[in-house]
C-alpha cells in the first residue's frame, strides 16, 4: 500500500487512494461528526 501511495496522482487529484481507503475516511468522519440527512427524512424519522 505504501508503494501505491507514493505514485504521483493524476492531474486534478490530490493523492492516490487504495481500495477501501475513501470509505474508511468517510466512516471515521461520520463517527466523529454524525451523518447528514435531508430535512424531510429527519422529520419523518422524528415523527415515528
PDBQT receptor file of N, H, CA, C and O in Angstrom, charges set to zero:
ATOM      1  N   UNK A   1       0.812  -1.177   0.000  1.00  0.00    +0.000 N 
ATOM      2  CA  UNK A   1       0.000   0.000   0.000  1.00  0.00    +0.000 C 
ATOM      3  C   UNK A   1       0.867   1.257   0.000  1.00  0.00    +0.000 C 
ATOM      4  O   UNK A   1       0.527   2.250  -0.642  1.00  0.00    +0.000 OA
ATOM      5  N   UNK A   2       1.955   1.211   0.701  1.00  0.00    +0.000 N 
ATOM      6  H   UNK A   2       2.231   0.404   1.223  1.00  0.00    +0.000 HD
ATOM      7  CA  UNK A   2       2.854   2.377   0.718  1.00  0.00    +0.000 C 
ATOM      8  C   UNK A   2       3.360   2.677  -0.686  1.00  0.00    +0.000 C 
ATOM      9  O   UNK A   2       3.483   3.840  -1.070  1.00  0.00    +0.000 OA
ATOM     10  N   UNK A   3       3.652   1.636  -1.446  1.00  0.00    +0.000 N 
ATOM     11  H   UNK A   3       3.553   0.691  -1.133  1.00  0.00    +0.000 HD
ATOM     12  CA  UNK A   3       4.134   1.836  -2.815  1.00  0.00    +0.000 C 
ATOM     13  C   UNK A   3       3.069   2.542  -3.653  1.00  0.00    +0.000 C 
ATOM     14  O   UNK A   3       3.387   3.438  -4.435  1.00  0.00    +0.000 OA
ATOM     15  N   UNK A   4       1.810   2.142  -3.491  1.00  0.00    +0.000 N 
ATOM     16  H   UNK A   4       1.552   1.414  -2.856  1.00  0.00    +0.000 HD
ATOM     17  CA  UNK A   4       0.726   2.782  -4.235  1.00  0.00    +0.000 C 
ATOM     18  C   UNK A   4       0.554   4.242  -3.817  1.00  0.00    +0.000 C 
ATOM     19  O   UNK A   4       0.299   5.103  -4.658  1.00  0.00    +0.000 OA
ATOM     20  N   UNK A   5       0.691   4.515  -2.545  1.00  0.00    +0.000 N 
ATOM     21  H   UNK A   5       0.899   3.816  -1.861  1.00  0.00    +0.000 HD
ATOM     22  CA  UNK A   5       0.522   5.884  -2.054  1.00  0.00    +0.000 C 
ATOM     23  C   UNK A   5       1.634   6.816  -2.551  1.00  0.00    +0.000 C 
ATOM     24  O   UNK A   5       1.453   8.033  -2.578  1.00  0.00    +0.000 OA
ATOM     25  N   UNK A   6       2.766   6.260  -2.939  1.00  0.00    +0.000 N 
ATOM     26  H   UNK A   6       2.913   5.271  -2.917  1.00  0.00    +0.000 HD
ATOM     27  CA  UNK A   6       3.876   7.074  -3.414  1.00  0.00    +0.000 C 
ATOM     28  C   UNK A   6       3.783   7.405  -4.899  1.00  0.00    +0.000 C 
ATOM     29  O   UNK A   6       4.570   8.200  -5.412  1.00  0.00    +0.000 OA
ATOM     30  N   UNK A   7       2.814   6.791  -5.594  1.00  0.00    +0.000 N 
ATOM     31  H   UNK A   7       2.174   6.145  -5.177  1.00  0.00    +0.000 HD
ATOM     32  CA  UNK A   7       2.630   7.082  -7.011  1.00  0.00    +0.000 C 
ATOM     33  C   UNK A   7       2.086   8.500  -7.145  1.00  0.00    +0.000 C 
ATOM     34  O   UNK A   7       1.155   8.865  -6.428  1.00  0.00    +0.000 OA
ATOM     35  N   UNK A   8       2.640   9.301  -8.036  1.00  0.00    +0.000 N 
ATOM     36  H   UNK A   8       3.397   9.004  -8.618  1.00  0.00    +0.000 HD
ATOM     37  CA  UNK A   8       2.114  10.660  -8.217  1.00  0.00    +0.000 C 
ATOM     38  C   UNK A   8       0.658  10.607  -8.680  1.00  0.00    +0.000 C 
ATOM     39  O   UNK A   8       0.319   9.803  -9.548  1.00  0.00    +0.000 OA
ATOM     40  N   UNK A   9      -0.192  11.437  -8.124  1.00  0.00    +0.000 N 
ATOM     41  H   UNK A   9       0.083  12.091  -7.419  1.00  0.00    +0.000 HD
ATOM     42  CA  UNK A   9      -1.599  11.414  -8.535  1.00  0.00    +0.000 C 
ATOM     43  C   UNK A   9      -1.782  11.966  -9.951  1.00  0.00    +0.000 C 
ATOM     44  O   UNK A   9      -0.957  12.733 -10.447  1.00  0.00    +0.000 OA
ATOM     45  N   UNK A  10      -2.863  11.564 -10.577  1.00  0.00    +0.000 N 
ATOM     46  H   UNK A  10      -3.533  10.941 -10.174  1.00  0.00    +0.000 HD
ATOM     47  CA  UNK A  10      -3.193  12.070 -11.909  1.00  0.00    +0.000 C 
ATOM     48  C   UNK A  10      -3.505  13.559 -11.809  1.00  0.00    +0.000 C 
ATOM     49  O   UNK A  10      -3.879  14.044 -10.741  1.00  0.00    +0.000 OA
ATOM     50  N   UNK A  11      -3.355  14.276 -12.898  1.00  0.00    +0.000 N 
ATOM     51  H   UNK A  11      -3.052  13.882 -13.766  1.00  0.00    +0.000 HD
ATOM     52  CA  UNK A  11      -3.683  15.707 -12.887  1.00  0.00    +0.000 C 
ATOM     53  C   UNK A  11      -5.111  15.940 -12.383  1.00  0.00    +0.000 C 
ATOM     54  O   UNK A  11      -6.048  15.258 -12.797  1.00  0.00    +0.000 OA
ATOM     55  N   UNK A  12      -5.253  16.902 -11.492  1.00  0.00    +0.000 N 
ATOM     56  H   UNK A  12      -4.491  17.456 -11.155  1.00  0.00    +0.000 HD
ATOM     57  CA  UNK A  12      -6.552  17.224 -10.938  1.00  0.00    +0.000 C 
ATOM     58  C   UNK A  12      -6.889  16.476  -9.666  1.00  0.00    +0.000 C 
ATOM     59  O   UNK A  12      -7.950  16.701  -9.085  1.00  0.00    +0.000 OA
ATOM     60  N   UNK A  13      -6.007  15.588  -9.217  1.00  0.00    +0.000 N 
ATOM     61  H   UNK A  13      -5.144  15.405  -9.689  1.00  0.00    +0.000 HD
ATOM     62  CA  UNK A  13      -6.235  14.827  -7.996  1.00  0.00    +0.000 C 
ATOM     63  C   UNK A  13      -5.147  15.151  -6.979  1.00  0.00    +0.000 C 
ATOM     64  O   UNK A  13      -4.015  15.472  -7.341  1.00  0.00    +0.000 OA
ATOM     65  N   UNK A  14      -5.509  15.063  -5.698  1.00  0.00    +0.000 N 
ATOM     66  H   UNK A  14      -6.429  14.803  -5.404  1.00  0.00    +0.000 HD
ATOM     67  CA  UNK A  14      -4.568  15.393  -4.637  1.00  0.00    +0.000 C 
ATOM     68  C   UNK A  14      -3.694  14.221  -4.233  1.00  0.00    +0.000 C 
ATOM     69  O   UNK A  14      -2.549  14.407  -3.824  1.00  0.00    +0.000 OA
ATOM     70  N   UNK A  15      -4.235  13.000  -4.349  1.00  0.00    +0.000 N 
ATOM     71  H   UNK A  15      -5.166  12.848  -4.681  1.00  0.00    +0.000 HD
ATOM     72  CA  UNK A  15      -3.471  11.842  -3.904  1.00  0.00    +0.000 C 
ATOM     73  C   UNK A  15      -4.024  10.576  -4.513  1.00  0.00    +0.000 C 
ATOM     74  O   UNK A  15      -5.069  10.591  -5.164  1.00  0.00    +0.000 OA
ATOM     75  N   UNK A  16      -3.317   9.479  -4.299  1.00  0.00    +0.000 N 
ATOM     76  H   UNK A  16      -2.469   9.467  -3.770  1.00  0.00    +0.000 HD
ATOM     77  CA  UNK A  16      -3.738   8.158  -4.754  1.00  0.00    +0.000 C 
ATOM     78  C   UNK A  16      -4.294   7.413  -3.548  1.00  0.00    +0.000 C 
ATOM     79  O   UNK A  16      -3.657   7.362  -2.495  1.00  0.00    +0.000 OA
ATOM     80  N   UNK A  17      -5.474   6.839  -3.700  1.00  0.00    +0.000 N 
ATOM     81  H   UNK A  17      -5.991   6.880  -4.555  1.00  0.00    +0.000 HD
ATOM     82  CA  UNK A  17      -6.103   6.071  -2.628  1.00  0.00    +0.000 C 
ATOM     83  C   UNK A  17      -6.028   4.587  -2.951  1.00  0.00    +0.000 C 
ATOM     84  O   UNK A  17      -6.048   4.196  -4.118  1.00  0.00    +0.000 OA
ATOM     85  N   UNK A  18      -5.944   3.772  -1.923  1.00  0.00    +0.000 N 
ATOM     86  H   UNK A  18      -5.928   4.090  -0.975  1.00  0.00    +0.000 HD
ATOM     87  CA  UNK A  18      -6.007   2.322  -2.087  1.00  0.00    +0.000 C 
ATOM     88  C   UNK A  18      -7.457   1.890  -1.901  1.00  0.00    +0.000 C 
ATOM     89  O   UNK A  18      -8.232   2.623  -1.286  1.00  0.00    +0.000 OA
ATOM     90  N   UNK A  19      -7.849   0.720  -2.413  1.00  0.00    +0.000 N 
ATOM     91  H   UNK A  19      -7.220   0.124  -2.911  1.00  0.00    +0.000 HD
ATOM     92  CA  UNK A  19      -9.234   0.283  -2.277  1.00  0.00    +0.000 C 
ATOM     93  C   UNK A  19      -9.694   0.282  -0.814  1.00  0.00    +0.000 C 
ATOM     94  O   UNK A  19      -9.009  -0.229   0.072  1.00  0.00    +0.000 OA
ATOM     95  N   UNK A  20     -10.866   0.864  -0.591  1.00  0.00    +0.000 N 
ATOM     96  H   UNK A  20     -11.423   1.279  -1.310  1.00  0.00    +0.000 HD
ATOM     97  CA  UNK A  20     -11.456   0.918   0.743  1.00  0.00    +0.000 C 
ATOM     98  C   UNK A  20     -11.033   2.108   1.576  1.00  0.00    +0.000 C 
ATOM     99  O   UNK A  20     -11.637   2.375   2.615  1.00  0.00    +0.000 OA
ATOM    100  N   UNK A  21     -10.019   2.824   1.150  1.00  0.00    +0.000 N 
ATOM    101  H   UNK A  21      -9.528   2.608   0.306  1.00  0.00    +0.000 HD
ATOM    102  CA  UNK A  21      -9.492   3.928   1.954  1.00  0.00    +0.000 C 
ATOM    103  C   UNK A  21     -10.484   5.092   2.050  1.00  0.00    +0.000 C 
ATOM    104  O   UNK A  21     -10.663   5.661   3.128  1.00  0.00    +0.000 OA
ATOM    105  N   UNK A  22     -11.120   5.445   0.954  1.00  0.00    +0.000 N 
ATOM    106  H   UNK A  22     -10.975   4.983   0.079  1.00  0.00    +0.000 HD
ATOM    107  CA  UNK A  22     -12.084   6.548   0.974  1.00  0.00    +0.000 C 
ATOM    108  C   UNK A  22     -13.252   6.197   1.891  1.00  0.00    +0.000 C 
ATOM    109  O   UNK A  22     -13.715   7.041   2.658  1.00  0.00    +0.000 OA
ATOM    110  N   UNK A  23     -13.726   4.963   1.817  1.00  0.00    +0.000 N 
ATOM    111  H   UNK A  23     -13.349   4.277   1.194  1.00  0.00    +0.000 HD
ATOM    112  CA  UNK A  23     -14.826   4.534   2.683  1.00  0.00    +0.000 C 
ATOM    113  C   UNK A  23     -14.426   4.599   4.152  1.00  0.00    +0.000 C 
ATOM    114  O   UNK A  23     -15.228   4.989   5.001  1.00  0.00    +0.000 OA
ATOM    115  N   UNK A  24     -13.205   4.223   4.447  1.00  0.00    +0.000 N 
ATOM    116  H   UNK A  24     -12.554   3.907   3.757  1.00  0.00    +0.000 HD
ATOM    117  CA  UNK A  24     -12.709   4.278   5.822  1.00  0.00    +0.000 C 
ATOM    118  C   UNK A  24     -12.656   5.723   6.322  1.00  0.00    +0.000 C 
ATOM    119  O   UNK A  24     -13.033   6.004   7.460  1.00  0.00    +0.000 OA
ATOM    120  N   UNK A  25     -12.193   6.625   5.479  1.00  0.00    +0.000 N 
ATOM    121  H   UNK A  25     -11.886   6.397   4.555  1.00  0.00    +0.000 HD
ATOM    122  CA  UNK A  25     -12.144   8.034   5.850  1.00  0.00    +0.000 C 
ATOM    123  C   UNK A  25     -13.549   8.589   6.097  1.00  0.00    +0.000 C 
ATOM    124  O   UNK A  25     -13.759   9.354   7.038  1.00  0.00    +0.000 OA
ATOM    125  N   UNK A  26     -14.511   8.203   5.251  1.00  0.00    +0.000 N 
ATOM    126  H   UNK A  26     -14.341   7.581   4.487  1.00  0.00    +0.000 HD
ATOM    127  CA  UNK A  26     -15.899   8.643   5.437  1.00  0.00    +0.000 C 
ATOM    128  C   UNK A  26     -16.471   8.087   6.734  1.00  0.00    +0.000 C 
ATOM    129  O   UNK A  26     -17.165   8.798   7.461  1.00  0.00    +0.000 OA
ATOM    130  N   UNK A  27     -16.185   6.822   7.028  1.00  0.00    +0.000 N 
ATOM    131  H   UNK A  27     -15.622   6.245   6.436  1.00  0.00    +0.000 HD
ATOM    132  CA  UNK A  27     -16.681   6.222   8.266  1.00  0.00    +0.000 C 
ATOM    133  C   UNK A  27     -16.128   6.954   9.489  1.00  0.00    +0.000 C 
ATOM    134  O   UNK A  27     -16.870   7.233  10.431  1.00  0.00    +0.000 OA
ATOM    135  N   UNK A  28     -14.852   7.261   9.479  1.00  0.00    +0.000 N 
ATOM    136  H   UNK A  28     -14.249   7.035   8.714  1.00  0.00    +0.000 HD
ATOM    137  CA  UNK A  28     -14.244   7.980  10.602  1.00  0.00    +0.000 C 
ATOM    138  C   UNK A  28     -14.868   9.358  10.768  1.00  0.00    +0.000 C 
ATOM    139  O   UNK A  28     -15.153   9.784  11.887  1.00  0.00    +0.000 OA
ATOM    140  N   UNK A  29     -15.083  10.063   9.646  1.00  0.00    +0.000 N 
ATOM    141  H   UNK A  29     -14.852   9.717   8.737  1.00  0.00    +0.000 HD
ATOM    142  CA  UNK A  29     -15.715  11.384   9.694  1.00  0.00    +0.000 C 
ATOM    143  C   UNK A  29     -17.139  11.275  10.241  1.00  0.00    +0.000 C 
ATOM    144  O   UNK A  29     -17.548  12.083  11.075  1.00  0.00    +0.000 OA
ATOM    145  N   UNK A  30     -17.895  10.277   9.772  1.00  0.00    +0.000 N 
ATOM    146  H   UNK A  30     -17.564   9.621   9.094  1.00  0.00    +0.000 HD
ATOM    147  CA  UNK A  30     -19.273  10.107  10.223  1.00  0.00    +0.000 C 
ATOM    148  C   UNK A  30     -19.346   9.733  11.699  1.00  0.00    +0.000 C 
ATOM    149  O   UNK A  30     -20.251  10.183  12.402  1.00  0.00    +0.000 OA
ATOM    150  N   UNK A  31     -18.425   8.930  12.172  1.00  0.00    +0.000 N 
ATOM    151  H   UNK A  31     -17.690   8.564  11.601  1.00  0.00    +0.000 HD
ATOM    152  CA  UNK A  31     -18.414   8.578  13.593  1.00  0.00    +0.000 C 
ATOM    153  C   UNK A  31     -18.129   9.797  14.464  1.00  0.00    +0.000 C 
ATOM    154  O   UNK A  31     -18.646   9.914  15.575  1.00  0.00    +0.000 OA
ATOM    155  N   UNK A  32     -17.315  10.687  13.957  1.00  0.00    +0.000 N 
ATOM    156  H   UNK A  32     -16.895  10.592  13.055  1.00  0.00    +0.000 HD
ATOM    157  CA  UNK A  32     -16.959  11.884  14.716  1.00  0.00    +0.000 C 
ATOM    158  C   UNK A  32     -18.033  12.964  14.619  1.00  0.00    +0.000 C 
ATOM    159  O   UNK A  32     -18.358  13.604  15.619  1.00  0.00    +0.000 OA
ATOM    160  N   UNK A  33     -18.586  13.171  13.423  1.00  0.00    +0.000 N 
ATOM    161  H   UNK A  33     -18.322  12.651  12.611  1.00  0.00    +0.000 HD
ATOM    162  CA  UNK A  33     -19.482  14.300  13.176  1.00  0.00    +0.000 C 
ATOM    163  C   UNK A  33     -20.942  13.924  12.978  1.00  0.00    +0.000 C 
ATOM    164  O   UNK A  33     -21.798  14.807  12.911  1.00  0.00    +0.000 OA
ATOM    165  N   UNK A  34     -21.245  12.641  12.885  1.00  0.00    +0.000 N 
ATOM    166  H   UNK A  34     -20.551  11.924  12.940  1.00  0.00    +0.000 HD
ATOM    167  CA  UNK A  34     -22.603  12.219  12.546  1.00  0.00    +0.000 C 
ATOM    168  C   UNK A  34     -22.795  12.230  11.036  1.00  0.00    +0.000 C 
ATOM    169  O   UNK A  34     -21.889  12.585  10.282  1.00  0.00    +0.000 OA
ATOM    170  N   UNK A  35     -23.995  11.835  10.608  1.00  0.00    +0.000 N 
ATOM    171  H   UNK A  35     -24.731  11.547  11.220  1.00  0.00    +0.000 HD
ATOM    172  CA  UNK A  35     -24.268  11.798   9.177  1.00  0.00    +0.000 C 
ATOM    173  C   UNK A  35     -25.244  12.919   8.810  1.00  0.00    +0.000 C 
ATOM    174  O   UNK A  35     -26.013  13.389   9.648  1.00  0.00    +0.000 OA
ATOM    175  N   UNK A  36     -25.199  13.329   7.570  1.00  0.00    +0.000 N 
ATOM    176  H   UNK A  36     -24.574  12.947   6.888  1.00  0.00    +0.000 HD
ATOM    177  CA  UNK A  36     -26.099  14.356   7.070  1.00  0.00    +0.000 C 
ATOM    178  C   UNK A  36     -27.282  13.670   6.404  1.00  0.00    +0.000 C 
ATOM    179  O   UNK A  36     -27.102  12.789   5.563  1.00  0.00    +0.000 OA
ATOM    180  N   UNK A  37     -28.496  14.077   6.781  1.00  0.00    +0.000 N 
ATOM    181  H   UNK A  37     -28.641  14.793   7.464  1.00  0.00    +0.000 HD
ATOM    182  CA  UNK A  37     -29.683  13.569   6.112  1.00  0.00    +0.000 C 
ATOM    183  C   UNK A  37     -30.560  14.745   5.707  1.00  0.00    +0.000 C 
ATOM    184  O   UNK A  37     -30.480  15.826   6.291  1.00  0.00    +0.000 OA
ATOM    185  N   UNK A  38     -31.389  14.523   4.712  1.00  0.00    +0.000 N 
ATOM    186  H   UNK A  38     -31.455  13.645   4.237  1.00  0.00    +0.000 HD
ATOM    187  CA  UNK A  38     -32.290  15.569   4.232  1.00  0.00    +0.000 C 
ATOM    188  C   UNK A  38     -33.326  15.891   5.302  1.00  0.00    +0.000 C 
ATOM    189  O   UNK A  38     -33.726  15.016   6.069  1.00  0.00    +0.000 OA
ATOM    190  N   UNK A  39     -33.754  17.132   5.351  1.00  0.00    +0.000 N 
ATOM    191  H   UNK A  39     -33.430  17.844   4.728  1.00  0.00    +0.000 HD
ATOM    192  CA  UNK A  39     -34.735  17.578   6.340  1.00  0.00    +0.000 C 
ATOM    193  C   UNK A  39     -36.009  16.739   6.309  1.00  0.00    +0.000 C 
ATOM    194  O   UNK A  39     -36.500  16.366   7.375  1.00  0.00    +0.000 OA
ATOM    195  N   UNK A  40     -36.576  16.418   5.124  1.00  0.00    +0.000 N 
ATOM    196  H   UNK A  40     -36.178  16.721   4.259  1.00  0.00    +0.000 HD
ATOM    197  CA  UNK A  40     -37.790  15.586   5.120  1.00  0.00    +0.000 C 
ATOM    198  C   UNK A  40     -37.566  14.201   5.745  1.00  0.00    +0.000 C 
ATOM    199  O   UNK A  40     -38.460  13.665   6.399  1.00  0.00    +0.000 OA
ATOM    200  N   UNK A  41     -36.407  13.641   5.549  1.00  0.00    +0.000 N 
ATOM    201  H   UNK A  41     -35.681  14.076   5.017  1.00  0.00    +0.000 HD
ATOM    202  CA  UNK A  41     -36.107  12.344   6.153  1.00  0.00    +0.000 C 
ATOM    203  C   UNK A  41     -36.017  12.494   7.670  1.00  0.00    +0.000 C 
ATOM    204  O   UNK A  41     -36.537  11.660   8.411  1.00  0.00    +0.000 OA
ATOM    205  N   UNK A  42     -35.372  13.535   8.119  1.00  0.00    +0.000 N 
ATOM    206  H   UNK A  42     -34.950  14.212   7.517  1.00  0.00    +0.000 HD
ATOM    207  CA  UNK A  42     -35.276  13.806   9.554  1.00  0.00    +0.000 C 
ATOM    208  C   UNK A  42     -36.664  13.957  10.171  1.00  0.00    +0.000 C 
ATOM    209  O   UNK A  42     -36.951  13.373  11.216  1.00  0.00    +0.000 OA
ATOM    210  N   UNK A  43     -37.518  14.739   9.521  1.00  0.00    +0.000 N 
ATOM    211  H   UNK A  43     -37.284  15.213   8.672  1.00  0.00    +0.000 HD
ATOM    212  CA  UNK A  43     -38.866  14.952  10.040  1.00  0.00    +0.000 C 
ATOM    213  C   UNK A  43     -39.652  13.639  10.079  1.00  0.00    +0.000 C 
ATOM    214  O   UNK A  43     -40.372  13.374  11.042  1.00  0.00    +0.000 OA
ATOM    215  N   UNK A  44     -39.514  12.830   9.048  1.00  0.00    +0.000 N 
ATOM    216  H   UNK A  44     -38.929  13.045   8.266  1.00  0.00    +0.000 HD
ATOM    217  CA  UNK A  44     -40.192  11.543   9.026  1.00  0.00    +0.000 C 
ATOM    218  C   UNK A  44     -39.721  10.653  10.174  1.00  0.00    +0.000 C 
ATOM    219  O   UNK A  44     -40.540  10.056  10.874  1.00  0.00    +0.000 OA
ATOM    220  N   UNK A  45     -38.432  10.563  10.366  1.00  0.00    +0.000 N 
ATOM    221  H   UNK A  45     -37.767  11.048   9.798  1.00  0.00    +0.000 HD
ATOM    222  CA  UNK A  45     -37.877   9.718  11.428  1.00  0.00    +0.000 C 
ATOM    223  C   UNK A  45     -38.278  10.246  12.815  1.00  0.00    +0.000 C 
ATOM    224  O   UNK A  45     -38.568   9.468  13.724  1.00  0.00    +0.000 OA
ATOM    225  N   UNK A  46     -38.289  11.546  12.958  1.00  0.00    +0.000 N 
ATOM    226  H   UNK A  46     -38.054  12.177  12.219  1.00  0.00    +0.000 HD
ATOM    227  CA  UNK A  46     -38.645  12.157  14.222  1.00  0.00    +0.000 C 
ATOM    228  C   UNK A  46     -40.119  11.901  14.576  1.00  0.00    +0.000 C 
ATOM    229  O   UNK A  46     -40.472  11.819  15.752  1.00  0.00    +0.000 OA
ATOM    230  N   UNK A  47     -40.955  11.779  13.575  1.00  0.00    +0.000 N 
ATOM    231  H   UNK A  47     -40.668  11.846  12.620  1.00  0.00    +0.000 HD
ATOM    232  CA  UNK A  47     -42.377  11.580  13.803  1.00  0.00    +0.000 C 
ATOM    233  C   UNK A  47     -42.724  10.150  14.202  1.00  0.00    +0.000 C 
ATOM    234  O   UNK A  47     -43.853   9.891  14.617  1.00  0.00    +0.000 OA
ATOM    235  N   UNK A  48     -41.806   9.240  14.090  1.00  0.00    +0.000 N 
ATOM    236  H   UNK A  48     -40.888   9.450  13.753  1.00  0.00    +0.000 HD
ATOM    237  CA  UNK A  48     -42.063   7.820  14.395  1.00  0.00    +0.000 C 
ATOM    238  C   UNK A  48     -41.868   7.518  15.831  1.00  0.00    +0.000 C 
ATOM    239  O   UNK A  48     -42.043   6.374  16.251  1.00  0.00    +0.000 OA
TER     240      UNK A  48
